[in-house]
Amino acid sequence: MNSNEILNTIEILLKKEHFEQARKKANKIENPLLFKKLGYLFKHYAQWANAVNFFNKALKENPENKAIQQEITFLMEILKLEQLDIFASTNLNKDPWEE
């Protein structure tokens, strides 16, 4: 299976929302040239943590890449905001009389 076939297979899994299967298949890839592409692919499907992991792998291969550094910073901010959003509502029981 060549690189394009692997990426296509992973994208199909992501489209079907089989995120865990896609992550497992992507983690088997040893080709450093694909790490950046995998980062963007997982980012496209809002799999922020997986995208950060692949961008970090790509950054190890090319530590001076400003675009990858910027992507990691951006995604880390999204992850932080998602964590804060959990506590944004004080009506955690969804009581209708408190809305």
N, CA, C and O atoms as a GROMACS GRO file, in nm:
protein
  396
    1MET      N    1   0.085  -0.118   0.000
    1MET     CA    2   0.000   0.000   0.000
    1MET      C    3   0.089   0.124   0.000
    1MET      O    4   0.176   0.138   0.086
    2ASN      N    5   0.069   0.214  -0.097
    2ASN     CA    6   0.152   0.335  -0.102
    2ASN      C    7   0.094   0.445  -0.013
    2ASN      O    8  -0.014   0.430   0.045
    3SER      N    9   0.165   0.555  -0.005
    3SER     CA   10   0.129   0.664   0.085
    3SER      C   11  -0.009   0.721   0.056
    3SER      O   12  -0.086   0.746   0.149
    4ASN      N   13  -0.040   0.742  -0.071
    4ASN     CA   14  -0.171   0.798  -0.107
    4ASN      C   15  -0.285   0.704  -0.068
    4ASN      O   16  -0.390   0.749  -0.023
    5GLU      N   17  -0.264   0.575  -0.087
    5GLU     CA   18  -0.368   0.478  -0.050
    5GLU      C   19  -0.391   0.477   0.101
    5GLU      O   20  -0.504   0.467   0.147
    6ILE      N   21  -0.283   0.487   0.177
    6ILE     CA   22  -0.294   0.490   0.323
    6ILE      C   23  -0.370   0.615   0.367
    6ILE      O   24  -0.460   0.606   0.450
    7LEU      N   25  -0.333   0.731   0.312
    7LEU     CA   26  -0.401   0.855   0.347
    7LEU      C   27  -0.549   0.850   0.308
    7LEU      O   28  -0.635   0.897   0.382
    8ASN      N   29  -0.578   0.794   0.191
    8ASN     CA   30  -0.718   0.781   0.148
    8ASN      C   31  -0.797   0.691   0.240
    8ASN      O   32  -0.912   0.720   0.272
    9THR      N   33  -0.736   0.581   0.283
    9THR     CA   34  -0.802   0.489   0.376
    9THR      C   35  -0.832   0.559   0.508
    9THR      O   36  -0.940   0.545   0.564
   10ILE      N   37  -0.735   0.634   0.558
   10ILE     CA   38  -0.754   0.707   0.684
   10ILE      C   39  -0.863   0.812   0.668
   10ILE      O   40  -0.945   0.830   0.758
   11GLU      N   41  -0.864   0.882   0.556
   11GLU     CA   42  -0.967   0.984   0.535
   11GLU      C   43  -1.106   0.922   0.527
   11GLU      O   44  -1.202   0.979   0.578
   12ILE      N   45  -1.118   0.807   0.465
   12ILE     CA   46  -1.247   0.738   0.458
   12ILE      C   47  -1.294   0.702   0.599
   12ILE      O   48  -1.412   0.719   0.633
   13LEU      N   49  -1.202   0.652   0.681
   13LEU     CA   50  -1.237   0.619   0.820
   13LEU      C   51  -1.282   0.743   0.896
   13LEU      O   52  -1.377   0.738   0.974
   14LEU      N   53  -1.213   0.855   0.875
   14LEU     CA   54  -1.250   0.978   0.942
   14LEU      C   55  -1.387   1.028   0.896
   14LEU      O   56  -1.467   1.075   0.977
   15LYS      N   57  -1.415   1.018   0.766
   15LYS     CA   58  -1.545   1.060   0.714
   15LYS      C   59  -1.658   0.979   0.776
   15LYS      O   60  -1.766   1.031   0.802
   16LYS      N   61  -1.630   0.852   0.800
   16LYS     CA   62  -1.731   0.765   0.861
   16LYS      C   63  -1.733   0.777   1.013
   16LYS      O   64  -1.808   0.706   1.081
   17GLU      N   65  -1.651   0.868   1.066
   17GLU     CA   66  -1.639   0.894   1.210
   17GLU      C   67  -1.588   0.773   1.288
   17GLU      O   68  -1.625   0.750   1.403
   18HIS      N   69  -1.503   0.696   1.223
   18HIS     CA   70  -1.433   0.585   1.289
   18HIS      C   71  -1.296   0.639   1.333
   18HIS      O   72  -1.192   0.597   1.283
   19PHE      N   73  -1.301   0.732   1.428
   19PHE     CA   74  -1.182   0.806   1.466
   19PHE      C   75  -1.074   0.718   1.529
   19PHE      O   76  -0.955   0.736   1.503
   20GLU      N   77  -1.115   0.625   1.612
   20GLU     CA   78  -1.017   0.537   1.678
   20GLU      C   79  -0.945   0.448   1.577
   20GLU      O   80  -0.823   0.429   1.586
   21GLN      N   81  -1.019   0.394   1.480
   21GLN     CA   82  -0.957   0.311   1.377
   21GLN      C   83  -0.861   0.394   1.292
   21GLN      O   84  -0.753   0.348   1.256
   22ALA      N   85  -0.902   0.516   1.259
   22ALA     CA   86  -0.816   0.604   1.179
   22ALA      C   87  -0.687   0.635   1.254
   22ALA      O   88  -0.579   0.633   1.196
   23ARG      N   89  -0.699   0.664   1.384
   23ARG     CA   90  -0.582   0.695   1.465
   23ARG      C   91  -0.487   0.576   1.472
   23ARG      O   92  -0.366   0.592   1.459
   24LYS      N   93  -0.543   0.456   1.492
   24LYS     CA   94  -0.459   0.336   1.499
   24LYS      C   95  -0.384   0.313   1.369
   24LYS      O   96  -0.265   0.282   1.369
   25LYS      N   97  -0.455   0.328   1.258
   25LYS     CA   98  -0.392   0.308   1.127
   25LYS      C   99  -0.284   0.415   1.104
   25LYS      O  100  -0.177   0.384   1.051
   26ALA      N  101  -0.313   0.538   1.143
   26ALA     CA  102  -0.217   0.647   1.123
   26ALA      C  103  -0.093   0.629   1.210
   26ALA      O  104   0.017   0.662   1.168
   27ASN      N  105  -0.111   0.576   1.330
   27ASN     CA  106   0.003   0.557   1.420
   27ASN      C  107   0.099   0.450   1.371
   27ASN      O  108   0.213   0.443   1.417
   28LYS      N  109   0.057   0.367   1.278
   28LYS     CA  110   0.145   0.264   1.222
   28LYS      C  111   0.238   0.320   1.115
   28LYS      O  112   0.334   0.256   1.074
   29ILE      N  113   0.207   0.441   1.069
   29ILE     CA  114   0.286   0.502   0.962
   29ILE      C  115   0.421   0.546   1.017
   29ILE      O  116   0.429   0.612   1.120
   30GLU      N  117   0.525   0.510   0.947
   30GLU     CA  118   0.662   0.544   0.987
   30GLU      C  119   0.724   0.649   0.896
   30GLU      O  120   0.838   0.691   0.917
   31ASN      N  121   0.652   0.691   0.795
   31ASN     CA  122   0.705   0.785   0.697
   31ASN      C  123   0.694   0.928   0.750
   31ASN      O  124   0.584   0.981   0.760
   32PRO      N  125   0.806   0.991   0.785
   32PRO     CA  126   0.803   1.127   0.841
   32PRO      C  127   0.742   1.231   0.748
   32PRO      O  128   0.692   1.334   0.794
   33LEU      N  129   0.744   1.205   0.617
   33LEU     CA  130   0.688   1.300   0.522
   33LEU      C  131   0.535   1.306   0.533
   33LEU      O  132   0.474   1.404   0.490
   34LEU      N  133   0.474   1.203   0.588
   34LEU     CA  134   0.328   1.200   0.599
   34LEU      C  135   0.275   1.261   0.728
   34LEU      O  136   0.155   1.287   0.738
   35PHE      N  137   0.360   1.284   0.826
   35PHE     CA  138   0.313   1.332   0.955
   35PHE      C  139   0.241   1.466   0.943
   35PHE      O  140   0.136   1.486   1.005
   36LYS      N  141   0.294   1.557   0.864
   36LYS     CA  142   0.231   1.688   0.845
   36LYS      C  143   0.095   1.671   0.778
   36LYS      O  144  -0.003   1.734   0.818
   37LYS      N  145   0.089   1.587   0.674
   37LYS     CA  146  -0.038   1.564   0.605
   37LYS      C  147  -0.141   1.501   0.700
   37LYS      O  148  -0.259   1.536   0.696
   38LEU      N  149  -0.095   1.409   0.784
   38LEU     CA  150  -0.186   1.348   0.881
   38LEU      C  151  -0.236   1.452   0.982
   38LEU      O  152  -0.352   1.449   1.022
   39GLY      N  153  -0.148   1.543   1.022
   39GLY     CA  154  -0.189   1.650   1.112
   39GLY      C  155  -0.301   1.733   1.052
   39GLY      O  156  -0.401   1.760   1.120
   40TYR      N  157  -0.287   1.773   0.927
   40TYR     CA  158  -0.391   1.852   0.861
   40TYR      C  159  -0.518   1.770   0.840
   40TYR      O  160  -0.629   1.824   0.850
   41LEU      N  161  -0.503   1.643   0.812
   41LEU     CA  162  -0.619   1.558   0.792
   41LEU      C  163  -0.700   1.544   0.920
   41LEU      O  164  -0.823   1.557   0.918
   42PHE      N  165  -0.633   1.517   1.031
   42PHE     CA  166  -0.704   1.506   1.159
   42PHE      C  167  -0.761   1.641   1.202
   42PHE      O  168  -0.868   1.646   1.263
   43LYS      N  169  -0.691   1.749   1.171
   43LYS     CA  170  -0.742   1.883   1.203
   43LYS      C  171  -0.871   1.909   1.127
   43LYS      O  172  -0.966   1.963   1.183
   44HIS      N  173  -0.876   1.870   1.001
   44HIS     CA  174  -0.994   1.891   0.918
   44HIS      C  175  -1.118   1.825   0.978
   44HIS      O  176  -1.229   1.877   0.965
   45TYR      N  177  -1.099   1.712   1.043
   45TYR     CA  178  -1.211   1.639   1.104
   45TYR      C  179  -1.225   1.667   1.253
   45TYR      O  180  -1.285   1.589   1.326
   46ALA      N  181  -1.168   1.780   1.298
   46ALA     CA  182  -1.181   1.828   1.436
   46ALA      C  183  -1.130   1.729   1.539
   46ALA      O  184  -1.182   1.721   1.650
   47GLN      N  185  -1.029   1.654   1.503
   47GLN     CA  186  -0.963   1.562   1.596
   47GLN      C  187  -0.836   1.632   1.643
   47GLN      O  188  -0.724   1.596   1.605
   48TRP      N  189  -0.857   1.734   1.727
   48TRP     CA  190  -0.751   1.827   1.765
   48TRP      C  191  -0.631   1.758   1.828
   48TRP      O  192  -0.517   1.784   1.788
   49ALA      N  193  -0.653   1.672   1.926
   49ALA     CA  194  -0.541   1.608   1.997
   49ALA      C  195  -0.459   1.521   1.903
   49ALA      O  196  -0.336   1.522   1.908
   50ASN      N  197  -0.526   1.446   1.817
   50ASN     CA  198  -0.453   1.362   1.720
   50ASN      C  199  -0.374   1.450   1.623
   50ASN      O  200  -0.262   1.417   1.587
   51ALA      N  201  -0.434   1.562   1.582
   51ALA     CA  202  -0.363   1.653   1.491
   51ALA      C  203  -0.237   1.707   1.557
   51ALA      O  204  -0.131   1.712   1.494
   52VAL      N  205  -0.248   1.746   1.684
   52VAL     CA  206  -0.131   1.797   1.756
   52VAL      C  207  -0.023   1.690   1.763
   52VAL      O  208   0.095   1.719   1.743
   53ASN      N  209  -0.061   1.567   1.791
   53ASN     CA  210   0.037   1.458   1.799
   53ASN      C  211   0.113   1.441   1.668
   53ASN      O  212   0.235   1.425   1.668
   54PHE      N  213   0.042   1.445   1.556
   54PHE     CA  214   0.110   1.427   1.427
   54PHE      C  215   0.192   1.550   1.390
   54PHE      O  216   0.299   1.537   1.330
   55PHE      N  217   0.144   1.669   1.423
   55PHE     CA  218   0.225   1.788   1.398
   55PHE      C  219   0.352   1.785   1.482
   55PHE      O  220   0.457   1.828   1.436
   56ASN      N  221   0.343   1.736   1.605
   56ASN     CA  222   0.463   1.723   1.689
   56ASN      C  223   0.563   1.626   1.628
   56ASN      O  224   0.684   1.650   1.631
   57LYS      N  225   0.513   1.516   1.571
   57LYS     CA  226   0.602   1.421   1.503
   57LYS      C  227   0.669   1.488   1.384
   57LYS      O  228   0.788   1.469   1.359
   58ALA      N  229   0.592   1.567   1.309
   58ALA     CA  230   0.647   1.638   1.194
   58ALA      C  231   0.750   1.741   1.238
   58ALA      O  232   0.850   1.763   1.170
   59LEU      N  233   0.725   1.804   1.352
   59LEU     CA  234   0.817   1.905   1.404
   59LEU      C  235   0.951   1.844   1.446
   59LEU      O  236   1.055   1.909   1.436
   60LYS      N  237   0.948   1.718   1.492
   60LYS     CA  238   1.074   1.651   1.527
   60LYS      C  239   1.162   1.634   1.404
   60LYS      O  240   1.285   1.639   1.413
   61GLU      N  241   1.099   1.614   1.289
   61GLU     CA  242   1.174   1.597   1.165
   61GLU      C  243   1.225   1.731   1.111
   61GLU      O  244   1.329   1.738   1.046
   62ASN      N  245   1.149   1.836   1.140
   62ASN     CA  246   1.185   1.969   1.089
   62ASN      C  247   1.155   2.073   1.197
   62ASN      O  248   1.053   2.141   1.189
   63PRO      N  249   1.243   2.085   1.297
   63PRO     CA  250   1.217   2.172   1.413
   63PRO      C  251   1.202   2.320   1.381
   63PRO      O  252   1.148   2.395   1.463
   64GLU      N  253   1.249   2.365   1.268
   64GLU     CA  254   1.245   2.507   1.232
   64GLU      C  255   1.119   2.545   1.155
   64GLU      O  256   1.103   2.662   1.119
   65ASN      N  257   1.031   2.451   1.129
   65ASN     CA  258   0.912   2.478   1.047
   65ASN      C  259   0.813   2.565   1.125
   65ASN      O  260   0.747   2.518   1.219
   66LYS      N  261   0.803   2.691   1.086
   66LYS     CA  262   0.716   2.788   1.155
   66LYS      C  263   0.568   2.754   1.136
   66LYS      O  264   0.488   2.777   1.226
   67ALA      N  265   0.531   2.702   1.020
   67ALA     CA  266   0.391   2.670   0.993
   67ALA      C  267   0.341   2.560   1.088
   67ALA      O  268   0.230   2.569   1.141
   68ILE      N  269   0.423   2.460   1.108
   68ILE     CA  270   0.385   2.351   1.199
   68ILE      C  271   0.378   2.402   1.343
   68ILE      O  272   0.287   2.367   1.417
   69GLN      N  273   0.475   2.485   1.382
   69GLN     CA  274   0.472   2.543   1.516
   69GLN      C  275   0.344   2.624   1.538
   69GLN      O  276   0.284   2.618   1.645
   70GLN      N  277   0.305   2.699   1.436
   70GLN     CA  278   0.185   2.781   1.444
   70GLN      C  279   0.060   2.692   1.455
   70GLN      O  280  -0.032   2.724   1.531
   71GLU      N  281   0.056   2.584   1.380
   71GLU     CA  282  -0.058   2.491   1.387
   71GLU      C  283  -0.072   2.433   1.527
   71GLU      O  284  -0.182   2.424   1.581
   72ILE      N  285   0.041   2.393   1.585
   72ILE     CA  286   0.040   2.335   1.720
   72ILE      C  287  -0.012   2.437   1.821
   72ILE      O  288  -0.094   2.404   1.906
   73THR      N  289   0.036   2.560   1.812
   73THR     CA  290  -0.008   2.665   1.903
   73THR      C  291  -0.158   2.689   1.888
   73THR      O  292  -0.229   2.700   1.988
   74PHE      N  293  -0.204   2.697   1.766
   74PHE     CA  294  -0.346   2.719   1.738
   74PHE      C  295  -0.432   2.607   1.796
   74PHE      O  296  -0.532   2.632   1.863
   75LEU      N  297  -0.392   2.484   1.771
   75LEU     CA  298  -0.470   2.369   1.818
   75LEU      C  299  -0.467   2.356   1.970
   75LEU      O  300  -0.566   2.315   2.030
   76MET      N  301  -0.356   2.391   2.030
   76MET     CA  302  -0.348   2.386   2.177
   76MET      C  303  -0.444   2.488   2.238
   76MET      O  304  -0.503   2.462   2.343
   77GLU      N  305  -0.460   2.601   2.174
   77GLU     CA  306  -0.557   2.701   2.223
   77GLU      C  307  -0.699   2.648   2.211
   77GLU      O  308  -0.781   2.669   2.301
   78ILE      N  309  -0.729   2.579   2.102
   78ILE     CA  310  -0.862   2.518   2.087
   78ILE      C  311  -0.886   2.417   2.197
   78ILE      O  312  -0.993   2.414   2.258
   79LEU      N  313  -0.786   2.333   2.223
   79LEU     CA  314  -0.801   2.232   2.328
   79LEU      C  315  -0.822   2.296   2.465
   79LEU      O  316  -0.902   2.247   2.545
   80LYS      N  317  -0.751   2.404   2.492
   80LYS     CA  318  -0.769   2.475   2.619
   80LYS      C  319  -0.910   2.531   2.630
   80LYS      O  320  -0.973   2.520   2.735
   81LEU      N  321  -0.960   2.591   2.522
   81LEU     CA  322  -1.094   2.648   2.523
   81LEU      C  323  -1.201   2.540   2.540
   81LEU      O  324  -1.302   2.562   2.607
   82GLU      N  325  -1.179   2.424   2.478
   82GLU     CA  326  -1.274   2.315   2.496
   82GLU      C  327  -1.280   2.272   2.642
   82GLU      O  328  -1.388   2.240   2.694
   83GLN      N  329  -1.166   2.270   2.707
   83GLN     CA  330  -1.164   2.230   2.848
   83GLN      C  331  -1.235   2.333   2.934
   83GLN      O  332  -1.306   2.296   3.028
   84LEU      N  333  -1.218   2.460   2.904
   84LEU     CA  334  -1.285   2.565   2.980
   84LEU      C  335  -1.435   2.563   2.956
   84LEU      O  336  -1.513   2.594   3.046
   85ASP      N  337  -1.476   2.528   2.836
   85ASP     CA  338  -1.617   2.529   2.799
   85ASP      C  339  -1.699   2.429   2.879
   85ASP      O  340  -1.820   2.446   2.894
   86ILE      N  341  -1.636   2.326   2.931
   86ILE     CA  342  -1.706   2.226   3.011
   86ILE      C  343  -1.773   2.293   3.131
   86ILE      O  344  -1.882   2.255   3.171
   87PHE      N  345  -1.708   2.392   3.187
   87PHE     CA  346  -1.757   2.458   3.306
   87PHE      C  347  -1.828   2.590   3.276
   87PHE      O  348  -1.857   2.667   3.368
   88ALA      N  349  -1.855   2.618   3.149
   88ALA     CA  350  -1.917   2.745   3.112
   88ALA      C  351  -2.062   2.753   3.160
   88ALA      O  352  -2.109   2.861   3.194
   89SER      N  353  -2.130   2.642   3.165
   89SER     CA  354  -2.270   2.641   3.207
   89SER      C  355  -2.280   2.596   3.352
   89SER      O  356  -2.225   2.492   3.390
   90THR      N  357  -2.350   2.674   3.431
   90THR     CA  358  -2.372   2.632   3.570
   90THR      C  359  -2.493   2.541   3.580
   90THR      O  360  -2.516   2.479   3.683
   91ASN      N  361  -2.570   2.532   3.473
   91ASN     CA  362  -2.688   2.446   3.470
   91ASN      C  363  -2.648   2.309   3.413
   91ASN      O  364  -2.691   2.272   3.303
   92LEU      N  365  -2.568   2.236   3.487
   92LEU     CA  366  -2.514   2.109   3.438
   92LEU      C  367  -2.621   1.999   3.432
   92LEU      O  368  -2.605   1.902   3.359
   93ASN      N  369  -2.728   2.014   3.508
   93ASN     CA  370  -2.836   1.914   3.506
   93ASN      C  371  -2.939   1.942   3.399
   93ASN      O  372  -3.036   1.866   3.386
   94LYS      N  373  -2.922   2.050   3.324
   94LYS     CA  374  -3.014   2.090   3.219
   94LYS      C  375  -3.154   2.114   3.270
   94LYS      O  376  -3.253   2.079   3.206
   95ASP      N  377  -3.161   2.174   3.388
   95ASP     CA  378  -3.292   2.206   3.445
   95ASP      C  379  -3.354   2.321   3.366
   95ASP      O  380  -3.293   2.427   3.354
   96PRO      N  381  -3.476   2.303   3.312
   96PRO     CA  382  -3.536   2.407   3.229
   96PRO      C  383  -3.569   2.534   3.304
   96PRO      O  384  -3.571   2.641   3.244
   97TRP      N  385  -3.596   2.526   3.433
   97TRP     CA  386  -3.634   2.645   3.510
   97TRP      C  387  -3.514   2.734   3.543
   97TRP      O  388  -3.532   2.844   3.593
   98GLU      N  389  -3.392   2.685   3.514
   98GLU     CA  390  -3.274   2.767   3.541
   98GLU      C  391  -3.220   2.834   3.416
   98GLU      O  392  -3.115   2.898   3.422
   99GLU      N  393  -3.289   2.822   3.306
   99GLU     CA  394  -3.238   2.880   3.182
   99GLU      C  395  -3.294   3.015   3.154
   99GLU      O  396  -3.260   3.076   3.053
   0.00000   0.00000   0.00000
